[in-house]
Amino acid sequence: MERIKSDSGAGRVGVHIWVVLTGLLTFFLLCSGGIVTSKGVGMSVPDWPSTYGYNMFLFPFDRWVGGIFYEHSHRLIASAVGLMTIILAVWLLAVEPRRWVKILGVVAFVGVCIQGLLGGLRVTLYKDEIGIFHALLAQSFFCAIGILAVATSARFRSGRWDVFSPDRVLRNWVIAGTALTFLQLALGATMRHEHAGLAIPDFPKAYGAWIPDTSPAAIASINQTREAANEVPTNPLFIWIQMAHRIGALAILAAIGLATARAWATSADRSIRTWTALWLAMVLCQIALGAWTIWSGKAADVATAHMALGALTLLLGVLFSFRLLRAGELRRSWTPEPDRELAGIA
């Protein structure tokens, strides 16, 4: 690795600002998609890429009503993210000297194209399963943009973002916590896109027990009660997916708790301790939001907040893992020197 010289400072500041704006709009898009799914209005617009036969961008505003408003708005925000990603990829190819950053920009462009296609196929094929992959790719794209935002920053370029003594144990716990968070989001996406409602309506227990009874007789009794309350029937698979989601939350809490304990016990770097403390606080808030989602009967705003905080938790984990992995590589290869010109614009 080599430190990046500032031969075009203004242009690089511009591309960094553009990446950050793309990331912010992507987060807004994730929230928009969460609202669409939570409100169950994903098929309010039954055609794609048109909207009720209109060009998507010419759809009359007076027809943006009910679920159409949420679904159509989501499509327009997605189009804006796609356009910004195209510009970003071209910009990086034009001004960015680092090959891996260029490649990541192209990967982001390909990813946003696939994401748009998956969103369209979810509508035209009417397949809920596609929505699961659509959601996971959205989270992955958000993390890729986050890495690009860091990589294009002045602090990163001058070598001041990842200068600290690497800790292999801390790194392994952080990577484990990040991987578990992604799996947890996959379980959450499965529950949301299968439209199974609250397969387990109580918390912290499940149908009054710590281990739910999913025998045929128990399921028949559960569904009889659910149908009387005008709720969708459930089955053992949906119940155990939600149980896995709960167990996953405990596993994430344990991994991030251990990472936090390790950082505060061994790290002299204040930022590392701060990152772990913030990460742990986010997970605790995420668990609280998960419980609130159940207690509120899966209220759309609460469920969307739960999903949004999950995305931010994953992003922090990805960036933290990236930082720790780079620390080990930099330690083995070179000791960075401050870049005064870049430090002046940090």
Buried (B, 14 or more C-beta within 10 A) or exposed (E): EEBBEBEEBEBBBBBBEBBBEBBEBBBBBBBBBBBBBBBEBBEBBEEBEEBBEEEBEEBEEEEBEEBBBBBBBBBBBBBBBBEBBBBBBEBBBEBBEBEEBBEBBBBBBEBBEBBBEBBBBBBEEEBBEBBBBBBBBBBBBBBBBBBBBBBBBBBBBBBBBBBBEBBEEBBBBBBBBBBBBBBBBBBBBBBBBBEBBBBBBEBEEBBEEEEBBBEEEBBEEBBEEBEEEEBBBBEBEBBBBBBBBBEBBEBBBBBBBBBBBBBEEBBEBEEBBEBBEBBBEBBEBBBEBBBBBBEBEBEBEBBBBBBBBBBBBBBBBBBBBBBBBBBBEBBEEEEBEEBEBBBEBE
